[in-house]
């Protein structure tokens, strides 16, 4: 991210202080935050989820 104003510069500066996410946090994000967009059935055909 390229900071374009003082507020964004502060965000970039503070973001470098954050620790790396743990494996437990990454697993939670994968299972709870990101939606399932596609899956494969028994015949190995990719099916896309629709809203």
PDB file of N, CA, C and O in Angstrom, chain B, residues numbered from 101:
ATOM      1  N   UNK B 101       0.846  -1.174   0.000  1.00  0.00           N
ATOM      2  CA  UNK B 101       0.000   0.000   0.000  1.00  0.00           C
ATOM      3  C   UNK B 101       0.885   1.228   0.000  1.00  0.00           C
ATOM      4  O   UNK B 101       1.821   1.326   0.793  1.00  0.00           O
ATOM      5  N   UNK B 102       0.597   2.148  -0.872  1.00  0.00           N
ATOM      6  CA  UNK B 102       1.320   3.408  -0.906  1.00  0.00           C
ATOM      7  C   UNK B 102       0.490   4.445  -0.172  1.00  0.00           C
ATOM      8  O   UNK B 102      -0.650   4.721  -0.548  1.00  0.00           O
ATOM      9  N   UNK B 103       1.063   5.018   0.876  1.00  0.00           N
ATOM     10  CA  UNK B 103       0.350   6.018   1.662  1.00  0.00           C
ATOM     11  C   UNK B 103       0.211   7.315   0.867  1.00  0.00           C
ATOM     12  O   UNK B 103       1.173   7.815   0.285  1.00  0.00           O
ATOM     13  N   UNK B 104      -1.005   7.843   0.859  1.00  0.00           N
ATOM     14  CA  UNK B 104      -1.275   9.062   0.098  1.00  0.00           C
ATOM     15  C   UNK B 104      -1.566  10.272   0.979  1.00  0.00           C
ATOM     16  O   UNK B 104      -1.593  11.398   0.483  1.00  0.00           O
ATOM     17  N   UNK B 105      -1.783  10.059   2.272  1.00  0.00           N
ATOM     18  CA  UNK B 105      -1.985  11.179   3.185  1.00  0.00           C
ATOM     19  C   UNK B 105      -1.434  10.797   4.558  1.00  0.00           C
ATOM     20  O   UNK B 105      -0.952   9.680   4.746  1.00  0.00           O
ATOM     21  N   UNK B 106      -1.505  11.725   5.520  1.00  0.00           N
ATOM     22  CA  UNK B 106      -0.904  11.487   6.837  1.00  0.00           C
ATOM     23  C   UNK B 106      -1.578  10.326   7.567  1.00  0.00           C
ATOM     24  O   UNK B 106      -0.915   9.550   8.256  1.00  0.00           O
ATOM     25  N   UNK B 107      -2.885  10.212   7.415  1.00  0.00           N
ATOM     26  CA  UNK B 107      -3.615   9.126   8.058  1.00  0.00           C
ATOM     27  C   UNK B 107      -3.125   7.777   7.545  1.00  0.00           C
ATOM     28  O   UNK B 107      -2.878   6.869   8.339  1.00  0.00           O
ATOM     29  N   UNK B 108      -2.984   7.635   6.243  1.00  0.00           N
ATOM     30  CA  UNK B 108      -2.512   6.381   5.656  1.00  0.00           C
ATOM     31  C   UNK B 108      -1.054   6.117   6.020  1.00  0.00           C
ATOM     32  O   UNK B 108      -0.666   4.963   6.199  1.00  0.00           O
ATOM     33  N   UNK B 109      -0.251   7.154   6.130  1.00  0.00           N
ATOM     34  CA  UNK B 109       1.147   6.977   6.545  1.00  0.00           C
ATOM     35  C   UNK B 109       1.211   6.393   7.952  1.00  0.00           C
ATOM     36  O   UNK B 109       2.046   5.533   8.234  1.00  0.00           O
ATOM     37  N   UNK B 110       0.336   6.856   8.828  1.00  0.00           N
ATOM     38  CA  UNK B 110       0.296   6.345  10.198  1.00  0.00           C
ATOM     39  C   UNK B 110      -0.134   4.872  10.201  1.00  0.00           C
ATOM     40  O   UNK B 110       0.412   4.064  10.952  1.00  0.00           O
ATOM     41  N   UNK B 111      -1.106   4.535   9.365  1.00  0.00           N
ATOM     42  CA  UNK B 111      -1.568   3.143   9.264  1.00  0.00           C
ATOM     43  C   UNK B 111      -0.426   2.235   8.815  1.00  0.00           C
ATOM     44  O   UNK B 111      -0.216   1.165   9.387  1.00  0.00           O
ATOM     45  N   UNK B 112       0.306   2.660   7.797  1.00  0.00           N
ATOM     46  CA  UNK B 112       1.424   1.853   7.280  1.00  0.00           C
ATOM     47  C   UNK B 112       2.498   1.698   8.349  1.00  0.00           C
ATOM     48  O   UNK B 112       3.060   0.616   8.523  1.00  0.00           O
ATOM     49  N   UNK B 113       2.779   2.772   9.056  1.00  0.00           N
ATOM     50  CA  UNK B 113       3.791   2.732  10.110  1.00  0.00           C
ATOM     51  C   UNK B 113       3.388   1.749  11.216  1.00  0.00           C
ATOM     52  O   UNK B 113       4.209   0.956  11.676  1.00  0.00           O
ATOM     53  N   UNK B 114       2.136   1.804  11.633  1.00  0.00           N
ATOM     54  CA  UNK B 114       1.670   0.925  12.702  1.00  0.00           C
ATOM     55  C   UNK B 114       1.528  -0.525  12.236  1.00  0.00           C
ATOM     56  O   UNK B 114       1.676  -1.446  13.038  1.00  0.00           O
ATOM     57  N   UNK B 115       1.249  -0.732  10.973  1.00  0.00           N
ATOM     58  CA  UNK B 115       1.071  -2.101  10.476  1.00  0.00           C
ATOM     59  C   UNK B 115       2.364  -2.909  10.563  1.00  0.00           C
ATOM     60  O   UNK B 115       2.324  -4.136  10.654  1.00  0.00           O
ATOM     61  N   UNK B 116       3.496  -2.233  10.536  1.00  0.00           N
ATOM     62  CA  UNK B 116       4.777  -2.943  10.634  1.00  0.00           C
ATOM     63  C   UNK B 116       5.035  -3.443  12.053  1.00  0.00           C
ATOM     64  O   UNK B 116       5.897  -4.296  12.264  1.00  0.00           O
ATOM     65  N   UNK B 117       4.299  -2.921  13.017  1.00  0.00           N
ATOM     66  CA  UNK B 117       4.464  -3.352  14.406  1.00  0.00           C
ATOM     67  C   UNK B 117       3.645  -4.597  14.723  1.00  0.00           C
ATOM     68  O   UNK B 117       3.884  -5.247  15.741  1.00  0.00           O
ATOM     69  N   UNK B 118       2.691  -4.936  13.877  1.00  0.00           N
ATOM     70  CA  UNK B 118       1.839  -6.089  14.144  1.00  0.00           C
ATOM     71  C   UNK B 118       2.624  -7.390  14.003  1.00  0.00           C
ATOM     72  O   UNK B 118       3.456  -7.525  13.106  1.00  0.00           O
ATOM     73  N   UNK B 119       2.356  -8.344  14.891  1.00  0.00           N
ATOM     74  CA  UNK B 119       3.011  -9.651  14.746  1.00  0.00           C
ATOM     75  C   UNK B 119       2.378 -10.425  13.597  1.00  0.00           C
ATOM     76  O   UNK B 119       1.256 -10.129  13.186  1.00  0.00           O
ATOM     77  N   UNK B 120       3.088 -11.403  13.085  1.00  0.00           N
ATOM     78  CA  UNK B 120       2.556 -12.254  12.018  1.00  0.00           C
ATOM     79  C   UNK B 120       1.407 -13.085  12.586  1.00  0.00           C
ATOM     80  O   UNK B 120       1.446 -13.475  13.753  1.00  0.00           O
ATOM     81  N   UNK B 121       0.382 -13.360  11.773  1.00  0.00           N
ATOM     82  CA  UNK B 121      -0.735 -14.167  12.278  1.00  0.00           C
ATOM     83  C   UNK B 121      -0.286 -15.596  12.589  1.00  0.00           C
ATOM     84  O   UNK B 121       0.555 -16.166  11.894  1.00  0.00           O
ATOM     85  N   UNK B 122      -0.864 -16.156  13.643  1.00  0.00           N
ATOM     86  CA  UNK B 122      -0.528 -17.519  14.036  1.00  0.00           C
ATOM     87  C   UNK B 122      -1.270 -18.512  13.145  1.00  0.00           C
ATOM     88  O   UNK B 122      -2.190 -18.138  12.418  1.00  0.00           O
ATOM     89  N   UNK B 123      -0.865 -19.777  13.206  1.00  0.00           N
ATOM     90  CA  UNK B 123      -1.543 -20.820  12.431  1.00  0.00           C
ATOM     91  C   UNK B 123      -3.006 -20.952  12.837  1.00  0.00           C
ATOM     92  O   UNK B 123      -3.871 -21.181  11.992  1.00  0.00           O
ATOM     93  N   UNK B 124      -3.279 -20.807  14.127  1.00  0.00           N
ATOM     94  CA  UNK B 124      -4.651 -20.900  14.618  1.00  0.00           C
ATOM     95  C   UNK B 124      -5.507 -19.767  14.031  1.00  0.00           C
ATOM     96  O   UNK B 124      -6.656 -19.994  13.652  1.00  0.00           O
ATOM     97  N   UNK B 125      -4.957 -18.565  13.956  1.00  0.00           N
ATOM     98  CA  UNK B 125      -5.671 -17.433  13.380  1.00  0.00           C
ATOM     99  C   UNK B 125      -5.911 -17.640  11.884  1.00  0.00           C
ATOM    100  O   UNK B 125      -6.976 -17.296  11.370  1.00  0.00           O
ATOM    101  N   UNK B 126      -4.929 -18.196  11.192  1.00  0.00           N
ATOM    102  CA  UNK B 126      -5.078 -18.444   9.757  1.00  0.00           C
ATOM    103  C   UNK B 126      -6.166 -19.491   9.495  1.00  0.00           C
ATOM    104  O   UNK B 126      -6.962 -19.335   8.569  1.00  0.00           O
ATOM    105  N   UNK B 127      -6.203 -20.545  10.296  1.00  0.00           N
ATOM    106  CA  UNK B 127      -7.227 -21.580  10.140  1.00  0.00           C
ATOM    107  C   UNK B 127      -8.617 -21.010  10.405  1.00  0.00           C
ATOM    108  O   UNK B 127      -9.573 -21.335   9.700  1.00  0.00           O
ATOM    109  N   UNK B 128      -8.726 -20.158  11.422  1.00  0.00           N
ATOM    110  CA  UNK B 128     -10.018 -19.529  11.719  1.00  0.00           C
ATOM    111  C   UNK B 128     -10.472 -18.674  10.537  1.00  0.00           C
ATOM    112  O   UNK B 128     -11.636 -18.724  10.140  1.00  0.00           O
ATOM    113  N   UNK B 129      -9.562 -17.902   9.986  1.00  0.00           N
ATOM    114  CA  UNK B 129      -9.904 -17.035   8.852  1.00  0.00           C
ATOM    115  C   UNK B 129     -10.359 -17.859   7.657  1.00  0.00           C
ATOM    116  O   UNK B 129     -11.332 -17.502   6.992  1.00  0.00           O
ATOM    117  N   UNK B 130      -9.672 -18.949   7.382  1.00  0.00           N
ATOM    118  CA  UNK B 130     -10.041 -19.796   6.247  1.00  0.00           C
ATOM    119  C   UNK B 130     -11.420 -20.413   6.428  1.00  0.00           C
ATOM    120  O   UNK B 130     -12.178 -20.534   5.466  1.00  0.00           O
ATOM    121  N   UNK B 131     -11.749 -20.801   7.654  1.00  0.00           N
ATOM    122  CA  UNK B 131     -13.010 -21.502   7.877  1.00  0.00           C
ATOM    123  C   UNK B 131     -14.194 -20.574   8.170  1.00  0.00           C
ATOM    124  O   UNK B 131     -15.337 -20.966   7.937  1.00  0.00           O
ATOM    125  N   UNK B 132     -13.959 -19.356   8.673  1.00  0.00           N
ATOM    126  CA  UNK B 132     -15.060 -18.490   9.066  1.00  0.00           C
ATOM    127  C   UNK B 132     -15.209 -17.209   8.243  1.00  0.00           C
ATOM    128  O   UNK B 132     -16.314 -16.677   8.134  1.00  0.00           O
ATOM    129  N   UNK B 133     -14.143 -16.717   7.678  1.00  0.00           N
ATOM    130  CA  UNK B 133     -14.211 -15.405   7.031  1.00  0.00           C
ATOM    131  C   UNK B 133     -14.358 -15.510   5.518  1.00  0.00           C
ATOM    132  O   UNK B 133     -15.203 -14.837   4.927  1.00  0.00           O
ATOM    133  N   UNK B 134     -13.552 -16.336   4.899  1.00  0.00           N
ATOM    134  CA  UNK B 134     -13.580 -16.426   3.445  1.00  0.00           C
ATOM    135  C   UNK B 134     -14.688 -17.369   2.992  1.00  0.00           C
ATOM    136  O   UNK B 134     -14.770 -18.499   3.475  1.00  0.00           O
ATOM    137  N   UNK B 135     -15.544 -16.921   2.069  1.00  0.00           N
ATOM    138  CA  UNK B 135     -16.652 -17.776   1.626  1.00  0.00           C
ATOM    139  C   UNK B 135     -16.172 -18.900   0.699  1.00  0.00           C
ATOM    140  O   UNK B 135     -15.138 -18.789   0.040  1.00  0.00           O
ATOM    141  N   UNK B 136     -16.945 -19.968   0.671  1.00  0.00           N
ATOM    142  CA  UNK B 136     -16.674 -21.068  -0.237  1.00  0.00           C
ATOM    143  C   UNK B 136     -17.210 -20.682  -1.611  1.00  0.00           C
ATOM    144  O   UNK B 136     -18.416 -20.500  -1.775  1.00  0.00           O
ATOM    145  N   UNK B 137     -16.341 -20.556  -2.581  1.00  0.00           N
ATOM    146  CA  UNK B 137     -16.752 -20.123  -3.911  1.00  0.00           C
ATOM    147  C   UNK B 137     -16.957 -21.284  -4.867  1.00  0.00           C
ATOM    148  O   UNK B 137     -17.753 -21.187  -5.801  1.00  0.00           O
ATOM    149  N   UNK B 138     -16.257 -22.365  -4.648  1.00  0.00           N
ATOM    150  CA  UNK B 138     -16.376 -23.510  -5.556  1.00  0.00           C
ATOM    151  C   UNK B 138     -16.044 -24.785  -4.790  1.00  0.00           C
ATOM    152  O   UNK B 138     -15.364 -24.761  -3.764  1.00  0.00           O
ATOM    153  N   UNK B 139     -16.543 -25.895  -5.319  1.00  0.00           N
ATOM    154  CA  UNK B 139     -16.224 -27.189  -4.739  1.00  0.00           C
ATOM    155  C   UNK B 139     -16.215 -28.230  -5.842  1.00  0.00           C
ATOM    156  O   UNK B 139     -16.714 -27.985  -6.941  1.00  0.00           O
ATOM    157  N   UNK B 140     -15.651 -29.388  -5.550  1.00  0.00           N
ATOM    158  CA  UNK B 140     -15.565 -30.472  -6.515  1.00  0.00           C
ATOM    159  C   UNK B 140     -16.442 -31.630  -6.062  1.00  0.00           C
ATOM    160  O   UNK B 140     -16.407 -32.010  -4.892  1.00  0.00           O
ATOM    161  N   UNK B 141     -17.220 -32.188  -6.962  1.00  0.00           N
ATOM    162  CA  UNK B 141     -18.072 -33.320  -6.607  1.00  0.00           C
ATOM    163  C   UNK B 141     -17.340 -34.644  -6.840  1.00  0.00           C
ATOM    164  O   UNK B 141     -16.153 -34.647  -7.166  1.00  0.00           O
ATOM    165  N   UNK B 142     -18.047 -35.774  -6.673  1.00  0.00           N
ATOM    166  CA  UNK B 142     -17.412 -37.092  -6.807  1.00  0.00           C
ATOM    167  C   UNK B 142     -16.798 -37.324  -8.179  1.00  0.00           C
ATOM    168  O   UNK B 142     -15.782 -38.009  -8.302  1.00  0.00           O
ATOM    169  N   UNK B 143     -17.404 -36.763  -9.194  1.00  0.00           N
ATOM    170  CA  UNK B 143     -16.900 -36.943 -10.558  1.00  0.00           C
ATOM    171  C   UNK B 143     -15.818 -35.928 -10.903  1.00  0.00           C
ATOM    172  O   UNK B 143     -15.424 -35.796 -12.062  1.00  0.00           O
ATOM    173  N   UNK B 144     -15.352 -35.229  -9.910  1.00  0.00           N
ATOM    174  CA  UNK B 144     -14.284 -34.236 -10.046  1.00  0.00           C
ATOM    175  C   UNK B 144     -14.657 -33.096 -10.992  1.00  0.00           C
ATOM    176  O   UNK B 144     -13.822 -32.572 -11.729  1.00  0.00           O
ATOM    177  N   UNK B 145     -15.919 -32.736 -10.947  1.00  0.00           N
ATOM    178  CA  UNK B 145     -16.405 -31.600 -11.727  1.00  0.00           C
ATOM    179  C   UNK B 145     -16.460 -30.408 -10.780  1.00  0.00           C
ATOM    180  O   UNK B 145     -17.031 -30.513  -9.695  1.00  0.00           O
ATOM    181  N   UNK B 146     -15.888 -29.299 -11.162  1.00  0.00           N
ATOM    182  CA  UNK B 146     -15.885 -28.118 -10.329  1.00  0.00           C
ATOM    183  C   UNK B 146     -17.225 -27.422 -10.424  1.00  0.00           C
ATOM    184  O   UNK B 146     -17.684 -27.083 -11.515  1.00  0.00           O
ATOM    185  N   UNK B 147     -17.851 -27.209  -9.275  1.00  0.00           N
ATOM    186  CA  UNK B 147     -19.146 -26.537  -9.203  1.00  0.00           C
ATOM    187  C   UNK B 147     -18.933 -25.185  -8.529  1.00  0.00           C
ATOM    188  O   UNK B 147     -18.241 -25.111  -7.513  1.00  0.00           O
ATOM    189  N   UNK B 148     -19.502 -24.135  -9.064  1.00  0.00           N
ATOM    190  CA  UNK B 148     -19.378 -22.813  -8.481  1.00  0.00           C
ATOM    191  C   UNK B 148     -20.645 -22.473  -7.724  1.00  0.00           C
ATOM    192  O   UNK B 148     -21.756 -22.684  -8.210  1.00  0.00           O
ATOM    193  N   UNK B 149     -20.459 -21.943  -6.521  1.00  0.00           N
ATOM    194  CA  UNK B 149     -21.611 -21.562  -5.697  1.00  0.00           C
ATOM    195  C   UNK B 149     -22.218 -20.288  -6.254  1.00  0.00           C
ATOM    196  O   UNK B 149     -21.500 -19.391  -6.697  1.00  0.00           O
ATOM    197  N   UNK B 150     -23.530 -20.212  -6.231  1.00  0.00           N
ATOM    198  CA  UNK B 150     -24.210 -19.007  -6.713  1.00  0.00           C
ATOM    199  C   UNK B 150     -24.973 -18.371  -5.560  1.00  0.00           C
ATOM    200  O   UNK B 150     -25.404 -19.053  -4.631  1.00  0.00           O
ATOM    201  N   UNK B 151     -25.131 -17.071  -5.635  1.00  0.00           N
ATOM    202  CA  UNK B 151     -25.850 -16.344  -4.589  1.00  0.00           C
ATOM    203  C   UNK B 151     -27.315 -16.283  -4.883  1.00  0.00           C
ATOM    204  O   UNK B 151     -28.076 -15.707  -4.106  1.00  0.00           O
TER     205      UNK B 151
END
